């Protein structure tokens, strides 16, 4: 090559100017598009790569090993045979080809594939740039000189037969070289494209016409998020932020820019009788080109594992290698009904209401009954018990043993289940009072799933409870990066600021939550700490009414007491005491009302009752400003001792 010539520019020039035609099809190597009679066909990235390699060497064997080297480089962990066979099958479907009587792609068993149809290179203006090539039965490329190439029609001007044969061979070589340059440039562009290291999985559109199946379309998308979150080095936007984008008409590049990710996974679910069709596509967040796409048609009775199949294909398309491939490709259950019940349970848990947590628990129990080896079902059960204990739907001393048993079963079946490790961390922190062991569990959960906002959130609250506020704030800011649009991300960080005594920052952080936001408990208690009692009471009343939780009503009473309106505080207190004779009310929160009223005797009495119950709010006793005036009292040491003794009642 001459000095000063840019080889890359030459390749790109070939790439930008070449189309390859065969039969009624045209393959555009620059845009990676396949057309038939001018109409664009849907063909995914990997099948197109296979087609490009076959067109590079028409009539010749392209070995399976050669295809693997380009599509799945060394270090990529996949089921190669399955993936290649699937790519060739999709290519044949696009070409309306048949493996038994091939018109385009011929299989050479155990060796590879060969393109057997005539091909020609054409310019974008539609003219033939080089001489037409055709493929003989044996697959040998033969060049045929056109009259314009041969020059004048004068016989004296015609070369000899031997000369014309040499010209034909030379022209054929030129065609092959041009094909090779164009396709090599295309492959170069594929391999040199900037790696995508961040992704958001948007909610799959429920196009079934049945609103009751929203749990299924949402659940499959969320399961894909959970699978991909286990890939180290890949930033996966959490469900709460990604699921704000439900409108299918939104521009992908706008959504990707707002979420700060390089790619979007979008999908739609349709139902035809007892079959479900899930169409998904992976789209580049900058230029909106399709990186990969696929359709999955499954019977309702055969849905298990679909999220693992999708996650594996996405990771392969992003050229992710490593042991994470093995993990995300696993099927957690082969029982489709169990899988659907699990998705229903996760859907019900989203509200964080006691009644829905009870519903979720029943779904998880049914899923575990259908598949005794379904670790996620037991993890869901444990999560339900923890929520019921915290929000007052079940007495904690009843919930903890059930939670411990479910966690034990989940981790026995799957020792690498991230959410189960995060839950075990919370359980070991309280009621087990084992902070070192708890921290190890939180770190293990984050190691297994670096993108899990739940693992980071749980760890941030643990650090807060231990009084390690700087570390807790740093961890909560990671949650905010993973889930920037979720109101809970801002609320959690605001919580930590509040307990750290930085209430102005707590209010500022809570105000940054995307509006309209639901009532936030932290806003009420932060206003109370700043002595803005009217706003505090108004916000806490909204929370109590919205979520129907007794602890929020107790906080309203505390705010009244702190403001000097002891009469109103006592009215709420007496109502809660009456309710506590019929259903669970947090004794810790009753103690907090007495603390606001200045009744130390009753305060310590109810704190002892909280210890007997294993009230989860006790995890914050050492940092809760409601008890700051009494923290130096000797009775507090007694409470701490009761906590340690009470921890022995609950199984590890």
C-alpha positions as CSV (number, residue, x, y, z in Angstrom):
1,X,0.0,0.0,0.0
2,X,1.3,3.5,-0.9
3,X,2.7,5.6,1.8
4,X,0.2,8.1,3.2
5,X,-2.8,5.9,2.4
6,X,-5.1,5.3,5.4
7,X,-6.0,1.6,5.3
8,X,-8.9,2.1,7.7
9,X,-10.3,4.8,5.4
10,X,-10.0,2.5,2.4
11,X,-11.9,-0.2,4.3
12,X,-14.6,2.2,5.4
13,X,-15.0,3.4,1.8
14,X,-15.6,-0.1,0.7
15,X,-17.9,-0.7,3.5
16,X,-19.9,2.4,2.9
17,X,-20.3,1.7,-0.8
18,X,-21.1,-2.0,-1.0
19,X,-24.2,-4.0,-1.2
20,X,-24.3,-7.7,-1.9
21,X,-27.2,-9.1,-3.9
22,X,-28.3,-12.7,-4.2
23,X,-31.6,-13.8,-5.6
24,X,-34.3,-11.4,-4.6
25,X,-32.2,-10.3,-1.5
26,X,-29.8,-7.5,-0.8
27,X,-27.4,-7.4,2.2
28,X,-26.2,-4.0,3.2
29,X,-23.0,-4.5,5.2
30,X,-22.8,-0.9,6.3
31,X,-26.3,-0.6,7.9
32,X,-26.4,-4.4,8.7
33,X,-29.8,-4.7,7.0
34,X,-31.3,-7.4,4.9
35,X,-33.9,-6.6,2.3
36,X,-36.1,-8.6,0.0
37,X,-37.5,-6.9,-3.1
38,X,-36.5,-3.6,-1.4
39,X,-38.4,-4.4,1.8
40,X,-36.4,-4.6,5.1
41,X,-36.5,-7.9,6.8
42,X,-36.1,-8.5,10.5
43,X,-32.8,-10.3,11.1
44,X,-30.9,-10.2,14.4
45,X,-27.3,-9.3,14.8
46,X,-25.7,-12.7,15.2
47,X,-27.5,-14.3,12.2
48,X,-26.5,-11.3,10.1
49,X,-22.9,-11.8,11.1
50,X,-23.1,-15.5,10.0
51,X,-24.6,-14.3,6.7
52,X,-21.8,-11.8,6.2
53,X,-19.1,-14.4,6.8
54,X,-20.7,-16.8,4.3
55,X,-21.0,-14.0,1.7
56,X,-17.3,-13.2,2.2
57,X,-16.4,-16.6,0.8
58,X,-19.3,-17.8,-1.4
59,X,-19.1,-21.4,-2.4
60,X,-16.5,-22.2,0.2
61,X,-16.7,-23.9,3.5
62,X,-16.9,-21.6,6.5
63,X,-16.1,-23.7,9.5
64,X,-17.9,-23.6,12.8
65,X,-14.6,-22.8,14.5
66,X,-14.2,-19.7,12.2
67,X,-17.7,-18.5,13.1
68,X,-17.1,-19.1,16.8
69,X,-13.9,-17.0,16.7
70,X,-15.8,-14.0,15.3
71,X,-19.1,-14.2,17.1
72,X,-18.0,-15.7,20.4
73,X,-14.3,-15.0,21.1
74,X,-12.3,-16.9,23.5
75,X,-13.5,-16.4,27.1
76,X,-17.1,-16.1,26.2
77,X,-19.1,-18.8,28.1
78,X,-22.1,-20.0,26.1
79,X,-23.7,-23.1,24.8
80,X,-21.9,-22.7,21.4
81,X,-23.7,-25.4,19.5
82,X,-27.1,-24.3,20.6
83,X,-26.3,-20.6,19.9
84,X,-24.9,-21.2,16.5
85,X,-27.6,-23.6,15.4
86,X,-30.2,-21.0,16.6
87,X,-28.5,-18.2,14.6
88,X,-28.4,-20.3,11.4
89,X,-32.0,-21.3,11.9
90,X,-33.1,-17.7,12.2
91,X,-31.0,-16.9,9.1
92,X,-32.7,-19.6,7.1
93,X,-36.1,-18.4,8.3
94,X,-35.3,-14.9,7.1
95,X,-34.2,-16.3,3.7
96,X,-37.1,-18.8,3.5
97,X,-34.4,-21.4,3.1
98,X,-34.6,-25.1,3.9
99,X,-31.7,-27.2,5.4
100,X,-32.7,-30.3,3.4
101,X,-33.0,-28.5,0.0
102,X,-30.9,-25.4,0.5
103,X,-31.1,-22.5,-2.0
104,X,-28.7,-20.3,0.0
105,X,-27.1,-21.9,3.1
106,X,-25.8,-25.5,2.9
107,X,-24.8,-27.4,6.0
108,X,-21.7,-29.5,5.9
109,X,-22.3,-31.8,8.9
110,X,-20.0,-31.3,11.8
111,X,-17.8,-29.0,9.7
112,X,-19.7,-25.8,8.9
113,X,-21.7,-24.0,6.2
114,X,-21.4,-22.9,2.6
115,X,-23.3,-20.2,0.6
116,X,-24.4,-21.8,-2.6
117,X,-26.4,-19.1,-4.4
118,X,-25.0,-16.7,-7.1
119,X,-23.9,-13.4,-5.6
120,X,-23.0,-10.0,-7.0
121,X,-21.6,-6.8,-5.6
122,X,-23.6,-3.6,-6.5
123,X,-23.2,0.1,-5.9
124,X,-25.6,2.1,-3.9
125,X,-26.8,3.7,-7.1
126,X,-27.9,0.3,-8.3
127,X,-25.2,-0.5,-10.9
128,X,-23.0,-3.5,-10.9
129,X,-19.6,-2.3,-9.7
130,X,-17.7,-5.5,-10.6
131,X,-18.5,-8.3,-12.9
132,X,-21.2,-10.6,-11.9
133,X,-20.2,-13.7,-10.2
134,X,-22.1,-17.0,-10.3
135,X,-21.7,-20.1,-8.3
136,X,-21.5,-23.4,-10.1
137,X,-22.9,-26.7,-8.7
138,X,-19.6,-27.4,-7.1
139,X,-19.6,-23.9,-5.6
140,X,-16.7,-22.5,-7.7
141,X,-17.0,-18.7,-8.4
142,X,-16.8,-18.0,-12.2
143,X,-16.5,-14.4,-13.5
144,X,-18.3,-13.5,-16.7
145,X,-17.0,-10.5,-18.6
146,X,-19.7,-8.0,-19.8
147,X,-19.5,-6.3,-23.2
148,X,-18.6,-3.0,-21.6
149,X,-15.7,-4.7,-19.8
150,X,-14.5,-6.4,-23.0
151,X,-14.2,-3.1,-25.0
152,X,-15.3,-2.6,-28.7
153,X,-17.1,-5.4,-30.5
154,X,-14.4,-5.5,-33.2
155,X,-13.1,-9.1,-33.3
156,X,-9.5,-7.9,-33.7
157,X,-9.9,-6.0,-30.5
158,X,-11.0,-9.1,-28.6
159,X,-8.3,-10.9,-26.6
160,X,-7.6,-14.6,-27.1
161,X,-9.7,-17.2,-25.5
162,X,-6.9,-17.8,-23.1
163,X,-6.7,-14.1,-22.4
164,X,-10.4,-13.8,-21.7
165,X,-10.1,-16.7,-19.3
166,X,-7.3,-14.9,-17.5
167,X,-9.4,-11.7,-17.4
168,X,-12.3,-13.7,-16.1
169,X,-10.2,-15.2,-13.3
170,X,-8.8,-11.8,-12.5
171,X,-12.2,-10.2,-12.3
172,X,-13.4,-13.0,-10.1
173,X,-10.5,-12.4,-7.8
174,X,-11.4,-8.7,-7.7
175,X,-14.9,-9.5,-6.7
176,X,-13.8,-11.8,-3.9
177,X,-11.3,-9.3,-2.7
178,X,-13.9,-6.5,-2.7
179,X,-16.3,-8.8,-0.8
180,X,-13.6,-9.7,1.7
181,X,-12.7,-6.0,2.2
182,X,-16.3,-4.9,2.7
183,X,-17.2,-7.8,5.0
184,X,-13.9,-7.4,7.0
185,X,-14.7,-3.8,7.4
186,X,-18.2,-4.6,8.7
187,X,-16.8,-7.2,11.1
188,X,-14.1,-4.6,12.2
189,X,-16.9,-2.1,12.9
190,X,-18.7,-4.7,15.0
191,X,-15.6,-5.6,17.0
192,X,-14.4,-2.0,17.4
193,X,-17.7,-0.6,18.4
194,X,-17.4,1.0,21.9
195,X,-18.5,-1.5,24.5
196,X,-21.8,-1.1,26.2
197,X,-21.3,-1.3,29.9
198,X,-24.7,-0.1,31.1
199,X,-28.3,-1.1,30.4
200,X,-31.8,-0.5,31.4
201,X,-34.6,-3.1,31.0
202,X,-37.8,-1.2,30.4
203,X,-41.2,-2.7,31.4
204,X,-42.4,-5.1,28.7
205,X,-45.6,-3.9,27.0
206,X,-48.6,-6.0,28.0
207,X,-50.2,-6.3,24.5
208,X,-52.4,-9.2,25.5
209,X,-55.5,-7.1,26.2
210,X,-55.8,-8.7,29.6
211,X,-54.8,-6.3,32.4
212,X,-54.5,-9.3,34.8
213,X,-51.4,-10.4,32.9
214,X,-49.5,-7.2,33.8
215,X,-47.9,-9.2,36.6
216,X,-46.4,-11.5,33.9
217,X,-45.0,-8.9,31.5
218,X,-43.6,-6.9,34.4
219,X,-42.4,-10.0,36.1
220,X,-40.4,-11.3,33.1
221,X,-38.7,-7.9,32.7
222,X,-37.9,-7.7,36.4
223,X,-36.5,-11.2,36.3
224,X,-34.2,-10.2,33.4
225,X,-33.0,-7.3,35.5
226,X,-32.2,-9.6,38.5
227,X,-30.3,-11.9,36.2
228,X,-28.3,-9.2,34.5
229,X,-27.6,-7.5,37.9
230,X,-25.3,-10.3,38.7
231,X,-22.8,-9.4,35.9
232,X,-19.7,-7.7,37.3
233,X,-18.8,-4.5,35.4
234,X,-22.3,-4.1,33.8
235,X,-24.4,-1.3,35.3
236,X,-28.0,-2.3,35.3
237,X,-30.6,0.3,36.1
238,X,-32.9,-0.9,38.8
239,X,-36.6,-1.7,38.3
240,X,-38.0,1.3,40.1
241,X,-36.4,3.8,37.8
242,X,-36.6,1.8,34.5
243,X,-40.3,1.0,35.0
244,X,-41.2,4.7,35.0
245,X,-40.9,4.5,31.2
246,X,-44.0,2.5,30.2
247,X,-45.0,4.5,27.1
248,X,-43.9,2.5,24.0
249,X,-43.7,5.8,21.9
250,X,-40.8,7.2,23.9
251,X,-37.6,7.8,22.0
252,X,-35.0,5.3,23.0
253,X,-32.1,7.8,22.9
254,X,-34.0,10.2,25.2
255,X,-34.7,7.5,27.7
256,X,-31.1,6.2,27.6
257,X,-29.9,9.7,28.1
258,X,-32.2,10.4,31.1
259,X,-31.2,7.1,32.7
260,X,-27.5,7.4,31.9
261,X,-27.2,4.0,30.2
262,X,-25.7,2.8,26.9
263,X,-28.4,0.4,25.8
264,X,-32.1,-0.4,26.4
265,X,-33.8,-3.7,26.4
266,X,-37.4,-3.3,25.3
267,X,-40.1,-5.9,24.8
268,X,-43.8,-6.7,24.3
269,X,-45.9,-9.7,25.3
270,X,-48.8,-11.0,23.3
271,X,-51.1,-14.0,23.9
272,X,-52.6,-16.3,21.4
273,X,-54.7,-19.0,23.0
274,X,-52.4,-20.9,25.4
275,X,-49.3,-19.5,23.8
276,X,-47.4,-16.4,24.8
277,X,-45.1,-14.5,22.4
278,X,-42.4,-12.3,23.9
279,X,-40.6,-10.0,21.5
280,X,-37.5,-8.3,22.7
281,X,-34.9,-6.0,21.2
282,X,-31.6,-4.6,22.5
283,X,-31.2,-1.0,21.2
284,X,-28.1,1.2,21.3
285,X,-28.9,4.2,23.4
286,X,-27.0,6.7,21.1
287,X,-28.0,5.9,17.5
288,X,-30.9,3.6,18.3
289,X,-29.7,0.8,16.0
290,X,-30.8,-2.7,17.0
291,X,-27.9,-4.6,18.6
292,X,-30.0,-7.8,18.9
293,X,-33.6,-8.9,18.8
294,X,-35.6,-12.1,19.2
295,X,-39.0,-13.5,19.6
296,X,-39.8,-16.2,22.1
297,X,-43.0,-18.2,21.7
298,X,-43.9,-20.4,24.6
299,X,-46.9,-22.1,26.0
300,X,-48.1,-20.7,29.3
301,X,-47.2,-24.1,30.7
302,X,-43.6,-23.7,29.4
303,X,-42.6,-20.2,30.5
304,X,-40.0,-21.1,33.1
305,X,-36.5,-20.0,32.3
306,X,-37.5,-17.5,29.6
307,X,-35.9,-14.6,31.6
308,X,-32.6,-16.6,31.8
309,X,-32.7,-17.2,28.0
310,X,-33.3,-13.5,27.4
311,X,-30.6,-12.4,29.8
312,X,-28.1,-14.8,28.3
313,X,-28.7,-13.5,24.8
314,X,-28.4,-9.9,26.0
315,X,-25.1,-10.6,27.7
316,X,-23.7,-12.4,24.6
317,X,-24.8,-9.5,22.4
318,X,-22.9,-7.1,24.7
319,X,-19.9,-9.5,24.5
320,X,-19.9,-10.2,28.2
321,X,-17.6,-13.1,29.2
322,X,-16.9,-14.8,32.5
323,X,-18.5,-17.0,35.1
324,X,-21.5,-14.7,35.2
325,X,-22.7,-16.2,31.9
326,X,-23.2,-19.6,33.7
327,X,-25.1,-17.9,36.6
328,X,-27.5,-15.9,34.5
329,X,-28.2,-18.8,32.2
330,X,-29.5,-20.9,35.0
331,X,-33.2,-21.8,35.2
332,X,-34.4,-21.4,38.8
333,X,-37.3,-23.7,38.2
334,X,-38.6,-25.9,35.4
335,X,-42.1,-25.6,36.7
336,X,-43.9,-22.9,34.8
337,X,-46.8,-22.6,37.1
338,X,-44.4,-22.2,40.1
339,X,-42.7,-19.5,38.1
340,X,-45.9,-17.6,37.4
341,X,-47.0,-17.9,41.1
342,X,-43.6,-16.4,42.1
343,X,-44.1,-13.5,39.6
344,X,-47.5,-12.9,41.1
345,X,-46.0,-12.8,44.6
346,X,-43.3,-10.3,43.6
347,X,-46.0,-8.1,41.9
348,X,-48.1,-8.1,45.0
349,X,-45.1,-7.1,47.2
350,X,-44.6,-3.8,45.3
351,X,-47.2,-2.0,47.3
352,X,-45.6,-2.6,50.7
353,X,-49.0,-3.0,52.3
354,X,-49.8,-5.6,54.9
355,X,-52.7,-7.0,53.0
356,X,-50.7,-7.4,49.8
357,X,-47.7,-8.9,51.7
358,X,-50.1,-11.6,53.0
359,X,-51.3,-12.2,49.4
360,X,-47.7,-12.4,48.2
361,X,-46.9,-14.9,50.9
362,X,-49.6,-17.2,49.8
363,X,-48.3,-17.1,46.2
364,X,-44.8,-17.9,47.3
365,X,-46.0,-20.8,49.5
366,X,-48.0,-22.2,46.5
367,X,-44.9,-21.9,44.3
368,X,-42.7,-23.7,46.8
369,X,-45.4,-26.4,47.1
370,X,-45.2,-27.0,43.4
371,X,-41.4,-27.0,43.3
372,X,-39.7,-27.9,46.6
373,X,-36.3,-26.9,45.1
374,X,-37.4,-23.4,44.0
375,X,-35.0,-21.2,46.1
376,X,-36.5,-17.9,44.9
377,X,-39.9,-19.0,46.3
378,X,-38.5,-19.5,49.8
379,X,-36.6,-16.2,49.5
380,X,-39.9,-14.5,48.6
381,X,-41.5,-16.1,51.7
382,X,-38.8,-14.8,53.9
383,X,-39.2,-11.3,52.4
384,X,-42.9,-11.4,53.1
385,X,-42.4,-12.3,56.7
386,X,-39.9,-9.5,57.2
387,X,-42.3,-6.9,55.7
388,X,-45.2,-8.2,57.8
389,X,-43.1,-7.9,61.0
390,X,-41.9,-4.4,60.2
391,X,-45.3,-2.9,59.1
392,X,-47.3,-4.6,61.8
393,X,-49.1,-7.3,59.7
394,X,-47.8,-10.0,62.0
395,X,-46.3,-10.1,65.4
396,X,-42.5,-10.1,65.0
397,X,-41.9,-13.0,67.5
398,X,-44.2,-15.1,65.3
399,X,-42.7,-13.9,62.0
400,X,-39.0,-14.4,62.8
401,X,-38.9,-18.2,63.2
402,X,-40.8,-18.5,59.9
403,X,-38.5,-16.1,58.2
404,X,-35.4,-17.9,59.5
405,X,-36.7,-21.3,58.2
406,X,-37.5,-19.9,54.8
407,X,-34.0,-18.2,54.5
408,X,-32.3,-21.4,55.6
409,X,-34.2,-23.4,52.9
410,X,-33.4,-20.7,50.2
411,X,-29.7,-20.6,50.9
412,X,-29.5,-24.4,51.3
413,X,-31.0,-24.8,47.8
414,X,-29.0,-21.9,46.3
415,X,-26.0,-20.6,48.4
416,X,-25.4,-17.8,45.9
417,X,-28.8,-16.2,46.0
418,X,-28.1,-12.5,46.5
419,X,-31.4,-11.3,47.9
420,X,-31.4,-14.2,50.4
421,X,-28.0,-13.1,51.7
422,X,-29.2,-9.5,52.0
423,X,-32.3,-10.7,54.0
424,X,-30.1,-12.9,56.2
425,X,-28.0,-9.8,56.9
426,X,-31.0,-7.9,58.2
427,X,-32.1,-10.9,60.3
428,X,-28.6,-11.2,61.8
429,X,-28.5,-7.5,62.6
430,X,-31.9,-7.8,64.3
431,X,-33.2,-9.7,66.1
432,X,-30.0,-11.8,66.3
433,X,-27.8,-8.9,67.4
434,X,-24.8,-10.2,65.4
435,X,-23.4,-7.1,63.6
436,X,-20.2,-8.7,62.3
437,X,-22.0,-11.7,60.8
438,X,-24.6,-9.4,59.4
439,X,-22.1,-7.2,57.6
440,X,-20.5,-10.2,56.1
441,X,-23.9,-11.2,54.6
442,X,-24.5,-7.7,53.2
443,X,-21.1,-7.7,51.6
444,X,-21.7,-11.2,50.1
445,X,-25.0,-10.0,48.6
446,X,-23.3,-7.1,46.9
447,X,-20.5,-9.3,45.7
448,X,-23.0,-11.6,44.1
449,X,-25.2,-8.9,42.6
450,X,-23.2,-5.6,42.3
451,X,-26.2,-3.8,40.8
452,X,-28.8,-4.9,43.4
453,X,-30.2,-1.7,44.9
454,X,-31.8,-3.8,47.6
455,X,-28.5,-5.2,48.7
456,X,-26.9,-1.7,48.8
457,X,-30.0,-0.2,50.5
458,X,-30.0,-2.9,53.2
459,X,-26.3,-2.4,53.8
460,X,-26.7,1.4,54.0
461,X,-29.4,1.0,56.7
462,X,-27.2,-1.4,58.6
463,X,-24.4,1.1,58.6
464,X,-26.8,3.8,59.8
465,X,-28.1,1.6,62.7
466,X,-24.5,1.1,63.8
467,X,-23.9,4.9,63.8
468,X,-21.5,4.7,60.9
469,X,-23.1,7.6,59.1
470,X,-20.4,8.6,56.6
471,X,-20.3,5.0,55.3
472,X,-24.1,4.8,55.3
473,X,-24.4,8.0,53.2
474,X,-21.8,6.8,50.7
475,X,-23.7,3.5,50.3
476,X,-27.0,5.3,50.0
477,X,-25.6,7.4,47.2
478,X,-24.7,4.2,45.4
479,X,-28.4,3.3,45.6
480,X,-29.2,6.7,44.1
481,X,-26.9,6.0,41.2
482,X,-28.5,2.6,40.6
483,X,-32.0,3.9,41.0
484,X,-32.0,7.7,40.4
485,X,-35.8,8.1,39.7
486,X,-37.1,6.0,42.5
487,X,-38.6,8.0,45.4
488,X,-37.2,5.4,47.8
489,X,-33.6,6.2,46.8
490,X,-34.0,9.8,47.8
491,X,-36.1,8.8,50.9
492,X,-33.5,6.4,52.1
493,X,-30.6,8.9,51.9
494,X,-32.9,11.4,53.6
495,X,-33.5,8.9,56.4
496,X,-29.8,8.6,57.0
497,X,-29.3,12.4,57.1
498,X,-32.1,12.6,59.6
499,X,-30.7,10.0,62.0
500,X,-27.3,11.7,61.6
501,X,-28.8,15.0,62.8
502,X,-28.7,16.7,59.4
503,X,-32.4,17.4,59.0
504,X,-32.0,20.3,56.6
505,X,-30.1,18.0,54.2
506,X,-32.8,15.3,54.8
507,X,-35.5,17.7,53.6
508,X,-33.5,18.9,50.6
509,X,-32.8,15.3,49.5
510,X,-36.4,14.2,49.9
511,X,-37.5,17.2,47.8
512,X,-35.4,16.0,44.9
513,X,-37.6,12.9,44.5
514,X,-39.4,12.9,41.2
515,X,-42.8,14.5,41.5
516,X,-45.6,13.6,42.1
517,X,-44.2,11.6,45.0
518,X,-46.2,9.6,47.6
519,X,-46.3,10.8,51.2
520,X,-42.8,10.4,52.7
521,X,-42.5,9.5,56.4
522,X,-39.0,11.0,56.5
523,X,-40.4,14.5,55.6
524,X,-42.7,14.4,58.6
525,X,-40.1,13.4,61.2
526,X,-37.5,15.8,59.8
527,X,-39.9,18.7,60.1
528,X,-40.6,17.6,63.7
529,X,-36.8,17.6,64.4
530,X,-36.7,21.2,63.1
531,X,-39.6,22.1,65.4
532,X,-41.9,22.8,62.4
533,X,-44.8,20.9,64.1
534,X,-47.7,21.9,61.8
535,X,-45.9,20.5,58.7
536,X,-44.6,17.5,60.6
537,X,-48.1,16.5,61.8
538,X,-49.7,17.1,58.3
539,X,-47.1,14.9,56.6
540,X,-47.3,12.1,59.1
541,X,-51.1,12.1,58.9
542,X,-50.8,11.7,55.2
543,X,-48.5,8.7,55.6
544,X,-50.8,7.1,58.2
545,X,-53.8,7.5,55.9
546,X,-52.0,6.3,52.8
547,X,-50.4,3.2,54.2
548,X,-52.7,2.3,57.1
549,X,-49.7,1.5,59.4
550,X,-50.0,2.1,63.1
551,X,-46.4,3.2,63.5
552,X,-47.1,6.3,61.4
553,X,-50.1,7.1,63.6
554,X,-47.9,6.8,66.6
555,X,-45.4,9.3,65.1
556,X,-48.3,11.7,64.7
557,X,-49.0,11.4,68.4
558,X,-45.3,11.9,69.2
559,X,-45.3,15.1,67.1
560,X,-48.3,16.4,69.0
561,X,-46.6,15.6,72.3
562,X,-43.4,17.4,71.2
563,X,-45.4,20.4,70.1
564,X,-47.1,20.7,73.6
565,X,-50.5,19.4,72.5
566,X,-50.5,16.5,75.0
567,X,-54.3,16.2,74.9
568,X,-54.3,15.2,71.2
569,X,-51.3,13.0,71.7
570,X,-53.0,11.1,74.5
571,X,-56.2,10.6,72.4
572,X,-54.1,8.9,69.7
573,X,-52.2,6.9,72.4
574,X,-55.4,5.6,74.0
575,X,-56.7,4.6,70.6
576,X,-53.5,2.7,69.7
577,X,-53.6,0.9,73.2
578,X,-57.1,-0.2,72.5
579,X,-56.1,-1.5,69.0
580,X,-53.1,-3.4,70.5
581,X,-55.4,-5.6,72.5
582,X,-56.8,-7.0,69.2
583,X,-53.9,-6.8,66.8
584,X,-50.2,-6.0,66.7
585,X,-49.1,-2.4,67.4
586,X,-45.4,-1.6,67.7
587,X,-44.6,-1.4,71.5
588,X,-41.4,0.6,70.5
589,X,-43.6,3.3,69.0
590,X,-45.9,3.3,72.1
591,X,-42.7,3.8,74.1
592,X,-41.8,6.7,71.8
593,X,-45.2,8.4,72.5
594,X,-44.5,8.1,76.3
595,X,-41.0,9.6,75.7
596,X,-42.6,12.6,74.0
597,X,-45.0,13.0,76.9
598,X,-42.1,12.7,79.4
599,X,-43.5,9.6,81.1
600,X,-40.2,7.7,81.7
601,X,-41.8,4.9,83.7
602,X,-44.2,3.9,80.9
603,X,-41.6,4.5,78.3
604,X,-39.2,1.9,79.8
605,X,-42.1,-0.5,80.4
606,X,-43.0,-0.4,76.8
607,X,-39.4,-0.7,75.7
608,X,-39.2,-3.9,77.7
609,X,-42.3,-5.1,76.0
610,X,-40.6,-4.3,72.7
611,X,-37.7,-6.5,73.7
612,X,-40.0,-9.3,74.5
613,X,-41.7,-9.0,71.2
614,X,-38.5,-8.5,69.2
615,X,-39.8,-5.2,67.7
616,X,-37.7,-4.5,64.6
617,X,-37.6,-0.7,65.4
618,X,-35.3,-1.5,68.3
619,X,-32.5,-1.8,65.8
620,X,-32.5,2.0,65.8
621,X,-32.7,2.6,69.5
622,X,-29.2,3.9,69.8
623,X,-29.6,6.5,67.0
624,X,-33.3,7.5,67.4
625,X,-33.7,11.2,68.4
626,X,-37.0,10.3,70.1
627,X,-35.0,8.7,72.9
628,X,-32.0,11.0,72.9
629,X,-32.9,12.6,76.3
630,X,-33.0,9.2,78.0
631,X,-30.0,7.4,76.4
632,X,-27.7,8.0,79.4
633,X,-30.2,6.5,81.9
634,X,-29.1,3.3,83.6
635,X,-32.4,1.6,82.4
636,X,-31.1,1.8,78.9
637,X,-28.2,-0.6,79.7
638,X,-30.9,-3.0,81.0
639,X,-32.7,-2.7,77.7
640,X,-29.5,-3.5,75.8
641,X,-29.0,-6.6,77.9
642,X,-32.6,-7.7,77.3
643,X,-31.9,-7.4,73.6
644,X,-28.9,-9.7,73.8
645,X,-30.7,-12.2,75.8
646,X,-33.8,-12.1,73.6
647,X,-31.7,-12.8,70.5
648,X,-31.1,-16.3,71.8
649,X,-34.8,-17.2,71.4
650,X,-34.6,-17.0,67.6
651,X,-32.9,-19.6,65.4
652,X,-29.9,-18.7,63.4
